């Protein structure tokens, strides 16, 4: 009897262990499988499904602008396992999901996901090139903290993300330059870390000797919010594209509160030549207006697919006499004013008009035009190009 009890217990332990690996008795499948040629095989166990597709940014997008919804690839079924293999993919970070009989689901065999506003997708990285900068490699690693700061201008205590480079905690006497990196509409203080792979990019570029060790500050650009969804006193609210205080001048006016907090709590240089600011889309808009409203604050400015527009009729001081503000900024021109955008981006014409004004006035800037549109793939690339130019 004792032997039977022990055997039964052993069987229960084995069953529990198996259940942890393949819940509900589903067979184990490998998905995604990155093949030697950088093609990727996706698999899904769905024996009762009638039709299954995979969709993701590895596929071409529908419509004129490349920021349109990606197309779907039909998967084929054998013994209840649906499968699709891509052609060889460029080295990159890709997002994807499955569509099962019209219902969008995550890949149950891939625990790695990203949230972009309210959309959650699986991710994968193909190596051998650009994607290697997005991986956690065997290099010295910086630290990432979520900190709360007081913004008297907004009357709020707010949350932001701060990256400090490897060695910051040990090198107690060393000071560092600061790069303020701003997100786009619908984003928050987590966007550049999760979707932009900022800490991985900085770790790798610094380790390769291509970038100076620096502190990177990633704020929440929605002036009416205190923190990302689920991280503030408003609880588990539904993320949305439109938020309070996005582009009304409040965030720009309050930015001195951010700089004051960083310079009071971190070992940083406190002059123009050791400060940089850049952002994507709405964050590019903020970078444009913050840098001209505080013309002696930043020596490096980057606009990534920026909403490069003016508001001459606004009541906010940030948007009044804007061209005069820009003239004051370029009277002591930044060491680098860098504008980048994709050739099918819906904000392309706004950037053309901004550059035409700069050209007319003789303001120095650099311009980079890439393929594709308003997508994270471009913004990660822009970050890897911009960071090595800073604080040289």
Secondary structure as a PSIPRED ss2 file (coil, helix, strand):
# PSIPRED VFORMAT (PSIPRED V4.0)

   1 X C   1.000  0.000  0.000
   2 X H   0.000  1.000  0.000
   3 X H   0.000  1.000  0.000
   4 X H   0.000  1.000  0.000
   5 X H   0.000  1.000  0.000
   6 X H   0.000  1.000  0.000
   7 X H   0.000  1.000  0.000
   8 X H   0.000  1.000  0.000
   9 X H   0.000  1.000  0.000
  10 X H   0.000  1.000  0.000
  11 X H   0.000  1.000  0.000
  12 X H   0.000  1.000  0.000
  13 X H   0.000  1.000  0.000
  14 X H   0.000  1.000  0.000
  15 X H   0.000  1.000  0.000
  16 X H   0.000  1.000  0.000
  17 X H   0.000  1.000  0.000
  18 X H   0.000  1.000  0.000
  19 X H   0.000  1.000  0.000
  20 X H   0.000  1.000  0.000
  21 X H   0.000  1.000  0.000
  22 X C   1.000  0.000  0.000
  23 X H   0.000  1.000  0.000
  24 X H   0.000  1.000  0.000
  25 X H   0.000  1.000  0.000
  26 X C   1.000  0.000  0.000
  27 X C   1.000  0.000  0.000
  28 X C   1.000  0.000  0.000
  29 X C   1.000  0.000  0.000
  30 X C   1.000  0.000  0.000
  31 X C   1.000  0.000  0.000
  32 X C   1.000  0.000  0.000
  33 X E   0.000  0.000  1.000
  34 X E   0.000  0.000  1.000
  35 X C   1.000  0.000  0.000
  36 X C   1.000  0.000  0.000
  37 X C   1.000  0.000  0.000
  38 X C   1.000  0.000  0.000
  39 X C   1.000  0.000  0.000
  40 X E   0.000  0.000  1.000
  41 X E   0.000  0.000  1.000
  42 X E   0.000  0.000  1.000
  43 X E   0.000  0.000  1.000
  44 X E   0.000  0.000  1.000
  45 X E   0.000  0.000  1.000
  46 X C   1.000  0.000  0.000
  47 X C   1.000  0.000  0.000
  48 X C   1.000  0.000  0.000
  49 X C   1.000  0.000  0.000
  50 X C   1.000  0.000  0.000
  51 X C   1.000  0.000  0.000
  52 X E   0.000  0.000  1.000
  53 X E   0.000  0.000  1.000
  54 X E   0.000  0.000  1.000
  55 X E   0.000  0.000  1.000
  56 X E   0.000  0.000  1.000
  57 X C   1.000  0.000  0.000
  58 X C   1.000  0.000  0.000
  59 X C   1.000  0.000  0.000
  60 X C   1.000  0.000  0.000
  61 X E   0.000  0.000  1.000
  62 X C   1.000  0.000  0.000
  63 X C   1.000  0.000  0.000
  64 X C   1.000  0.000  0.000
  65 X C   1.000  0.000  0.000
  66 X C   1.000  0.000  0.000
  67 X C   1.000  0.000  0.000
  68 X C   1.000  0.000  0.000
  69 X C   1.000  0.000  0.000
  70 X E   0.000  0.000  1.000
  71 X C   1.000  0.000  0.000
  72 X E   0.000  0.000  1.000
  73 X E   0.000  0.000  1.000
  74 X E   0.000  0.000  1.000
  75 X C   1.000  0.000  0.000
  76 X E   0.000  0.000  1.000
  77 X E   0.000  0.000  1.000
  78 X E   0.000  0.000  1.000
  79 X C   1.000  0.000  0.000
  80 X C   1.000  0.000  0.000
  81 X E   0.000  0.000  1.000
  82 X E   0.000  0.000  1.000
  83 X E   0.000  0.000  1.000
  84 X E   0.000  0.000  1.000
  85 X E   0.000  0.000  1.000
  86 X C   1.000  0.000  0.000
  87 X C   1.000  0.000  0.000
  88 X C   1.000  0.000  0.000
  89 X C   1.000  0.000  0.000
  90 X C   1.000  0.000  0.000
  91 X C   1.000  0.000  0.000
  92 X C   1.000  0.000  0.000
  93 X E   0.000  0.000  1.000
  94 X E   0.000  0.000  1.000
  95 X E   0.000  0.000  1.000
  96 X E   0.000  0.000  1.000
  97 X E   0.000  0.000  1.000
  98 X E   0.000  0.000  1.000
  99 X E   0.000  0.000  1.000
 100 X E   0.000  0.000  1.000
 101 X C   1.000  0.000  0.000
 102 X C   1.000  0.000  0.000
 103 X E   0.000  0.000  1.000
 104 X E   0.000  0.000  1.000
 105 X E   0.000  0.000  1.000
 106 X C   1.000  0.000  0.000
 107 X C   1.000  0.000  0.000
 108 X C   1.000  0.000  0.000
 109 X C   1.000  0.000  0.000
 110 X C   1.000  0.000  0.000
 111 X C   1.000  0.000  0.000
 112 X C   1.000  0.000  0.000
 113 X E   0.000  0.000  1.000
 114 X E   0.000  0.000  1.000
 115 X E   0.000  0.000  1.000
 116 X E   0.000  0.000  1.000
 117 X C   1.000  0.000  0.000
 118 X C   1.000  0.000  0.000
 119 X E   0.000  0.000  1.000
 120 X E   0.000  0.000  1.000
 121 X E   0.000  0.000  1.000
 122 X E   0.000  0.000  1.000
 123 X E   0.000  0.000  1.000
 124 X E   0.000  0.000  1.000
 125 X E   0.000  0.000  1.000
 126 X C   1.000  0.000  0.000
 127 X C   1.000  0.000  0.000
 128 X C   1.000  0.000  0.000
 129 X C   1.000  0.000  0.000
 130 X H   0.000  1.000  0.000
 131 X H   0.000  1.000  0.000
 132 X H   0.000  1.000  0.000
 133 X H   0.000  1.000  0.000
 134 X H   0.000  1.000  0.000
 135 X C   1.000  0.000  0.000
 136 X C   1.000  0.000  0.000
 137 X C   1.000  0.000  0.000
 138 X C   1.000  0.000  0.000
 139 X C   1.000  0.000  0.000
 140 X C   1.000  0.000  0.000
 141 X C   1.000  0.000  0.000
 142 X C   1.000  0.000  0.000
 143 X E   0.000  0.000  1.000
 144 X E   0.000  0.000  1.000
 145 X E   0.000  0.000  1.000
 146 X E   0.000  0.000  1.000
 147 X E   0.000  0.000  1.000
 148 X E   0.000  0.000  1.000
 149 X E   0.000  0.000  1.000
 150 X E   0.000  0.000  1.000
 151 X E   0.000  0.000  1.000
 152 X C   1.000  0.000  0.000
 153 X C   1.000  0.000  0.000
 154 X C   1.000  0.000  0.000
 155 X C   1.000  0.000  0.000
 156 X E   0.000  0.000  1.000
 157 X E   0.000  0.000  1.000
 158 X E   0.000  0.000  1.000
 159 X E   0.000  0.000  1.000
 160 X E   0.000  0.000  1.000
 161 X E   0.000  0.000  1.000
 162 X E   0.000  0.000  1.000
 163 X E   0.000  0.000  1.000
 164 X E   0.000  0.000  1.000
 165 X C   1.000  0.000  0.000
 166 X C   1.000  0.000  0.000
 167 X C   1.000  0.000  0.000
 168 X C   1.000  0.000  0.000
 169 X C   1.000  0.000  0.000
 170 X C   1.000  0.000  0.000
 171 X C   1.000  0.000  0.000
 172 X C   1.000  0.000  0.000
 173 X C   1.000  0.000  0.000
 174 X C   1.000  0.000  0.000
 175 X C   1.000  0.000  0.000
 176 X E   0.000  0.000  1.000
 177 X E   0.000  0.000  1.000
 178 X E   0.000  0.000  1.000
 179 X E   0.000  0.000  1.000
 180 X E   0.000  0.000  1.000
 181 X E   0.000  0.000  1.000
 182 X E   0.000  0.000  1.000
 183 X C   1.000  0.000  0.000
 184 X C   1.000  0.000  0.000
 185 X C   1.000  0.000  0.000
 186 X C   1.000  0.000  0.000
 187 X C   1.000  0.000  0.000
 188 X C   1.000  0.000  0.000
 189 X C   1.000  0.000  0.000
 190 X C   1.000  0.000  0.000
 191 X H   0.000  1.000  0.000
 192 X H   0.000  1.000  0.000
 193 X H   0.000  1.000  0.000
 194 X H   0.000  1.000  0.000
 195 X C   1.000  0.000  0.000
 196 X C   1.000  0.000  0.000
 197 X C   1.000  0.000  0.000
 198 X H   0.000  1.000  0.000
 199 X H   0.000  1.000  0.000
 200 X H   0.000  1.000  0.000
 201 X H   0.000  1.000  0.000
 202 X H   0.000  1.000  0.000
 203 X H   0.000  1.000  0.000
 204 X H   0.000  1.000  0.000
 205 X H   0.000  1.000  0.000
 206 X H   0.000  1.000  0.000
 207 X H   0.000  1.000  0.000
 208 X C   1.000  0.000  0.000
 209 X C   1.000  0.000  0.000
 210 X C   1.000  0.000  0.000
 211 X C   1.000  0.000  0.000
 212 X C   1.000  0.000  0.000
 213 X C   1.000  0.000  0.000
 214 X E   0.000  0.000  1.000
 215 X E   0.000  0.000  1.000
 216 X E   0.000  0.000  1.000
 217 X E   0.000  0.000  1.000
 218 X E   0.000  0.000  1.000
 219 X C   1.000  0.000  0.000
 220 X C   1.000  0.000  0.000
 221 X C   1.000  0.000  0.000
 222 X C   1.000  0.000  0.000
 223 X C   1.000  0.000  0.000
 224 X C   1.000  0.000  0.000
 225 X C   1.000  0.000  0.000
 226 X C   1.000  0.000  0.000
 227 X C   1.000  0.000  0.000
 228 X C   1.000  0.000  0.000
 229 X C   1.000  0.000  0.000
 230 X C   1.000  0.000  0.000
 231 X C   1.000  0.000  0.000
 232 X C   1.000  0.000  0.000
 233 X C   1.000  0.000  0.000
 234 X C   1.000  0.000  0.000
 235 X C   1.000  0.000  0.000
 236 X C   1.000  0.000  0.000
 237 X C   1.000  0.000  0.000
 238 X C   1.000  0.000  0.000
 239 X C   1.000  0.000  0.000
 240 X C   1.000  0.000  0.000
 241 X C   1.000  0.000  0.000
 242 X C   1.000  0.000  0.000
 243 X C   1.000  0.000  0.000
 244 X C   1.000  0.000  0.000
 245 X C   1.000  0.000  0.000
 246 X C   1.000  0.000  0.000
 247 X C   1.000  0.000  0.000
 248 X C   1.000  0.000  0.000
 249 X C   1.000  0.000  0.000
 250 X H   0.000  1.000  0.000
 251 X H   0.000  1.000  0.000
 252 X H   0.000  1.000  0.000
 253 X H   0.000  1.000  0.000
 254 X C   1.000  0.000  0.000
 255 X H   0.000  1.000  0.000
 256 X H   0.000  1.000  0.000
 257 X H   0.000  1.000  0.000
 258 X H   0.000  1.000  0.000
 259 X H   0.000  1.000  0.000
 260 X H   0.000  1.000  0.000
 261 X H   0.000  1.000  0.000
 262 X H   0.000  1.000  0.000
 263 X H   0.000  1.000  0.000
 264 X H   0.000  1.000  0.000
 265 X H   0.000  1.000  0.000
 266 X C   1.000  0.000  0.000
 267 X C   1.000  0.000  0.000
 268 X E   0.000  0.000  1.000
 269 X C   1.000  0.000  0.000
 270 X C   1.000  0.000  0.000
 271 X C   1.000  0.000  0.000
 272 X H   0.000  1.000  0.000
 273 X H   0.000  1.000  0.000
 274 X H   0.000  1.000  0.000
 275 X E   0.000  0.000  1.000
 276 X E   0.000  0.000  1.000
 277 X E   0.000  0.000  1.000
 278 X E   0.000  0.000  1.000
 279 X E   0.000  0.000  1.000
 280 X E   0.000  0.000  1.000
 281 X C   1.000  0.000  0.000
 282 X H   0.000  1.000  0.000
 283 X H   0.000  1.000  0.000
 284 X H   0.000  1.000  0.000
 285 X H   0.000  1.000  0.000
 286 X H   0.000  1.000  0.000
 287 X H   0.000  1.000  0.000
 288 X H   0.000  1.000  0.000
 289 X H   0.000  1.000  0.000
 290 X H   0.000  1.000  0.000
 291 X H   0.000  1.000  0.000
 292 X H   0.000  1.000  0.000
 293 X H   0.000  1.000  0.000
 294 X C   1.000  0.000  0.000
 295 X C   1.000  0.000  0.000
 296 X C   1.000  0.000  0.000
 297 X C   1.000  0.000  0.000
 298 X C   1.000  0.000  0.000
 299 X C   1.000  0.000  0.000
 300 X E   0.000  0.000  1.000
 301 X E   0.000  0.000  1.000
 302 X E   0.000  0.000  1.000
 303 X E   0.000  0.000  1.000
 304 X E   0.000  0.000  1.000
 305 X C   1.000  0.000  0.000
 306 X C   1.000  0.000  0.000
 307 X C   1.000  0.000  0.000
 308 X C   1.000  0.000  0.000
 309 X C   1.000  0.000  0.000
 310 X C   1.000  0.000  0.000
 311 X C   1.000  0.000  0.000
 312 X C   1.000  0.000  0.000
 313 X C   1.000  0.000  0.000
 314 X C   1.000  0.000  0.000
 315 X C   1.000  0.000  0.000
 316 X C   1.000  0.000  0.000
 317 X H   0.000  1.000  0.000
 318 X H   0.000  1.000  0.000
 319 X H   0.000  1.000  0.000
 320 X C   1.000  0.000  0.000
 321 X C   1.000  0.000  0.000
 322 X H   0.000  1.000  0.000
 323 X H   0.000  1.000  0.000
 324 X H   0.000  1.000  0.000
 325 X H   0.000  1.000  0.000
 326 X H   0.000  1.000  0.000
 327 X H   0.000  1.000  0.000
 328 X H   0.000  1.000  0.000
 329 X H   0.000  1.000  0.000
 330 X H   0.000  1.000  0.000
 331 X H   0.000  1.000  0.000
 332 X C   1.000  0.000  0.000
 333 X C   1.000  0.000  0.000
 334 X C   1.000  0.000  0.000
 335 X C   1.000  0.000  0.000
 336 X E   0.000  0.000  1.000
 337 X E   0.000  0.000  1.000
 338 X E   0.000  0.000  1.000
 339 X E   0.000  0.000  1.000
 340 X E   0.000  0.000  1.000
 341 X E   0.000  0.000  1.000
 342 X E   0.000  0.000  1.000
 343 X C   1.000  0.000  0.000
 344 X C   1.000  0.000  0.000
 345 X C   1.000  0.000  0.000
 346 X C   1.000  0.000  0.000
 347 X C   1.000  0.000  0.000
 348 X H   0.000  1.000  0.000
 349 X H   0.000  1.000  0.000
 350 X H   0.000  1.000  0.000
 351 X H   0.000  1.000  0.000
 352 X H   0.000  1.000  0.000
 353 X H   0.000  1.000  0.000
 354 X H   0.000  1.000  0.000
 355 X H   0.000  1.000  0.000
 356 X H   0.000  1.000  0.000
 357 X H   0.000  1.000  0.000
 358 X H   0.000  1.000  0.000
 359 X H   0.000  1.000  0.000
 360 X H   0.000  1.000  0.000
 361 X H   0.000  1.000  0.000
 362 X C   1.000  0.000  0.000
 363 X C   1.000  0.000  0.000
 364 X C   1.000  0.000  0.000
 365 X C   1.000  0.000  0.000
 366 X E   0.000  0.000  1.000
 367 X E   0.000  0.000  1.000
 368 X E   0.000  0.000  1.000
 369 X E   0.000  0.000  1.000
 370 X E   0.000  0.000  1.000
 371 X C   1.000  0.000  0.000
 372 X C   1.000  0.000  0.000
 373 X C   1.000  0.000  0.000
 374 X C   1.000  0.000  0.000
 375 X C   1.000  0.000  0.000
 376 X H   0.000  1.000  0.000
 377 X H   0.000  1.000  0.000
 378 X H   0.000  1.000  0.000
 379 X H   0.000  1.000  0.000
 380 X H   0.000  1.000  0.000
 381 X H   0.000  1.000  0.000
 382 X H   0.000  1.000  0.000
 383 X H   0.000  1.000  0.000
 384 X H   0.000  1.000  0.000
 385 X H   0.000  1.000  0.000
 386 X H   0.000  1.000  0.000
 387 X H   0.000  1.000  0.000
 388 X C   1.000  0.000  0.000
 389 X C   1.000  0.000  0.000
 390 X C   1.000  0.000  0.000
 391 X C   1.000  0.000  0.000
 392 X C   1.000  0.000  0.000
